[in-house]
Amino acid sequence: MKGIVISLFDYTTNMVKPWADAGYECWCVDVQHDEGVFKTPFGIVNVGADVKTWMPPNKPVAAVFAFPPCTDVAVSGAKHFKNKGLSALINSLELFEAAVRIAEWSGAPYMIENPVSTVSTYWRKPDHYFHPWQYADIEPGDNYTKKTCLWTGNGFVMPEGLSDPIGEPDDRIHKAPPGPDRANFRSATPMGFARAVFEANARIEA
């Protein structure tokens, strides 16, 4: 029997779409989802809950992905840290810690994503880095830059990406205009990378 796939702080559900298409039951937990548990027609279960208090279902787990909010730990916003105060930092680290706890508990391959951030100082250095353009051969629309850190474990396989870009990658992430959808746009998982992770790690379940 295939285990479930858990994706934390996942509103777009991009990361799990290849797994759902392959028949895995995928649980996406995010406070932006409607409160409660709702199964979609696409094999994805949307859970509106706080990851810090959410309890995973008692089922075997195939993989865990997590995208903790980065606003208060990303080095790109370091100039604002003093104004935000300690409470913002503490909350961000508690959310990250909740992701680590669930990921390590699962026993399944896991990946925790954040941009370049102070988490490297408070916990440990990332295991991998990538830019979306490295997987633009899989999804041409992902030819853009965004240095992303990954903390991985339990046998997670990092998919090999391109060493040189196809054409000139754009800078859409940094140029995204202000607005209510900006954070979700900037944090959405590139589909090329999502498909590459599936191909590299779903074999573990075979």
C-alpha positions as CSV (number, residue, x, y, z in Angstrom):
1,M,0.0,0.0,0.0
2,K,1.3,3.5,-0.9
3,G,1.9,5.7,2.1
4,I,0.5,9.2,2.3
5,V,2.4,12.4,1.3
6,I,2.3,15.2,3.8
7,S,3.0,18.8,2.7
8,L,3.2,21.4,5.5
9,F,2.5,25.2,5.0
10,D,1.4,24.3,1.5
11,Y,-1.4,26.4,0.1
12,T,-0.8,26.1,-3.6
13,T,-0.4,22.2,-3.4
14,N,2.1,22.4,-6.3
15,M,4.6,20.1,-4.5
16,V,2.2,17.2,-4.2
17,K,0.5,17.3,-7.6
18,P,2.8,14.8,-9.2
19,W,2.3,12.4,-6.3
20,A,-1.5,12.8,-6.4
21,D,-1.4,12.2,-10.2
22,A,0.4,8.9,-9.4
23,G,-2.3,7.8,-7.0
24,Y,-0.8,8.9,-3.6
25,E,-3.1,10.4,-1.0
26,C,-1.7,13.8,-0.3
27,W,-2.3,15.9,2.8
28,C,-1.6,19.7,2.5
29,V,-1.7,21.6,5.8
30,D,-2.0,25.4,5.8
31,V,-3.8,27.9,7.9
32,Q,-5.0,29.6,4.7
33,H,-7.1,26.5,3.8
34,D,-10.7,26.5,5.2
35,E,-10.7,25.2,8.7
36,G,-11.2,21.4,8.8
37,V,-10.3,18.5,6.5
38,F,-11.6,18.6,2.9
39,K,-10.8,16.0,0.2
40,T,-10.6,17.4,-3.3
41,P,-11.4,15.5,-6.5
42,F,-7.7,15.4,-7.3
43,G,-6.5,13.1,-4.5
44,I,-5.4,16.0,-2.3
45,V,-6.7,16.5,1.2
46,N,-6.6,20.2,2.2
47,V,-6.3,20.7,6.0
48,G,-6.9,24.1,7.5
49,A,-4.9,23.9,10.7
50,D,-1.9,25.3,12.6
51,V,1.1,23.0,11.9
52,K,2.3,23.6,15.5
53,T,-0.7,21.7,16.9
54,W,-1.8,19.5,14.0
55,M,-1.5,15.7,14.4
56,P,-0.8,13.7,11.3
57,P,-3.2,10.8,10.5
58,N,-2.2,7.3,11.7
59,K,-1.1,6.1,8.3
60,P,2.2,5.1,6.7
61,V,4.0,8.1,5.2
62,A,5.8,8.1,1.9
63,A,7.3,11.6,2.0
64,V,7.1,14.9,3.9
65,F,7.6,18.3,2.5
66,A,7.5,21.6,4.4
67,F,7.6,25.3,3.5
68,P,7.7,27.2,6.8
69,P,6.9,31.0,6.5
70,C,10.2,32.8,5.9
71,T,9.2,36.5,6.2
72,D,10.8,36.9,9.7
73,V,13.9,34.8,9.1
74,A,15.0,35.4,5.4
75,V,18.2,37.4,5.2
76,S,16.6,39.4,2.4
77,G,14.6,41.2,5.1
78,A,17.3,41.4,7.7
79,K,17.1,45.2,7.8
80,H,13.6,44.9,9.3
81,F,14.4,42.3,12.0
82,K,14.9,44.9,14.8
83,N,11.5,46.5,14.1
84,K,9.7,43.2,14.2
85,G,11.0,42.2,17.6
86,L,11.8,38.9,19.2
87,S,8.2,37.5,19.0
88,A,8.3,37.4,15.2
89,L,11.6,35.5,15.2
90,I,10.4,33.1,17.9
91,N,7.2,32.3,16.1
92,S,9.0,31.7,12.8
93,L,11.5,29.3,14.5
94,E,8.6,27.5,16.3
95,L,6.9,26.9,12.9
96,F,10.1,25.6,11.5
97,E,10.7,23.4,14.5
98,A,7.2,22.0,14.1
99,A,8.0,21.0,10.5
100,V,11.3,19.3,11.6
101,R,9.4,17.4,14.3
102,I,6.8,16.0,12.0
103,A,9.4,15.3,9.2
104,E,11.7,13.4,11.5
105,W,8.8,11.6,13.2
106,S,7.5,10.3,9.9
107,G,10.5,8.1,9.1
108,A,10.0,9.0,5.5
109,P,12.2,11.0,3.1
110,Y,11.7,14.7,3.9
111,M,12.5,18.1,2.5
112,I,12.1,21.4,4.4
113,E,12.4,24.5,2.2
114,N,13.3,28.1,2.9
115,P,15.2,30.9,1.1
116,V,18.6,31.9,2.4
117,S,17.8,32.6,6.1
118,T,19.0,32.8,9.6
119,V,17.8,29.2,10.2
120,S,21.3,28.2,9.2
121,T,22.6,30.0,12.3
122,Y,20.0,28.8,14.7
123,W,19.9,25.1,13.6
124,R,22.3,23.9,10.9
125,K,23.4,24.6,7.3
126,P,21.1,23.4,4.5
127,D,21.9,20.1,2.8
128,H,21.1,21.5,-0.7
129,Y,20.6,24.7,-2.7
130,F,18.8,25.2,-6.0
131,H,17.3,27.7,-8.4
132,P,14.1,27.0,-10.3
133,W,15.9,27.5,-13.6
134,Q,17.8,24.3,-12.9
135,Y,14.6,22.3,-13.7
136,A,13.4,24.5,-16.6
137,D,14.0,21.6,-19.0
138,I,11.1,19.9,-17.3
139,E,8.9,23.0,-17.0
140,P,10.1,25.8,-19.3
141,G,8.0,28.4,-17.4
142,D,10.2,28.0,-14.4
143,N,13.2,29.7,-16.0
144,Y,13.8,32.2,-13.1
145,T,16.1,32.8,-10.2
146,K,15.4,32.2,-6.6
147,K,18.2,30.7,-4.4
148,T,16.4,28.2,-2.2
149,C,17.7,26.1,0.7
150,L,16.7,22.6,1.5
151,W,17.1,20.7,4.7
152,T,16.6,17.0,4.0
153,G,16.7,13.7,5.8
154,N,15.5,10.0,6.0
155,G,17.0,9.2,2.6
156,F,15.6,12.1,0.6
157,V,17.2,12.1,-2.9
158,M,18.0,15.5,-4.3
159,P,17.2,15.5,-8.1
160,E,20.0,16.5,-10.4
161,G,19.4,19.8,-12.1
162,L,20.9,21.7,-15.0
163,S,24.3,23.2,-14.4
164,D,23.7,26.0,-16.8
165,P,20.5,27.9,-17.5
166,I,18.5,27.7,-20.8
167,G,18.7,31.3,-22.0
168,E,18.5,34.1,-19.4
169,P,16.5,33.3,-16.2
170,D,14.3,36.2,-15.1
171,D,14.0,37.8,-11.7
172,R,10.2,37.6,-11.3
173,I,10.4,36.8,-7.6
174,H,12.2,39.9,-6.5
175,K,10.2,42.1,-8.9
176,A,6.8,40.8,-7.8
177,P,4.5,43.8,-7.1
178,P,3.1,44.4,-3.6
179,G,-0.3,43.0,-2.9
180,P,-2.3,40.3,-1.0
181,D,-1.1,37.5,-3.3
182,R,2.6,38.4,-3.3
183,A,3.6,36.0,-0.5
184,N,1.9,33.0,-2.1
185,F,3.3,33.9,-5.5
186,R,6.8,34.1,-4.2
187,S,6.6,30.9,-2.1
188,A,4.9,28.7,-4.7
189,T,6.9,25.6,-5.5
190,P,8.2,25.5,-9.1
191,M,6.5,22.6,-10.9
192,G,9.7,21.5,-12.7
193,F,11.4,21.0,-9.3
194,A,8.2,19.3,-7.9
195,R,8.2,16.8,-10.7
196,A,11.9,16.2,-10.4
197,V,11.6,15.5,-6.7
198,F,8.8,13.0,-7.4
199,E,10.8,11.1,-10.0
200,A,13.8,10.9,-7.7
201,N,12.0,9.9,-4.6
202,A,8.8,8.0,-5.6
203,R,11.0,5.0,-6.5
204,I,11.6,4.5,-2.8
205,E,8.0,3.4,-2.5
206,A,8.1,1.0,-5.4
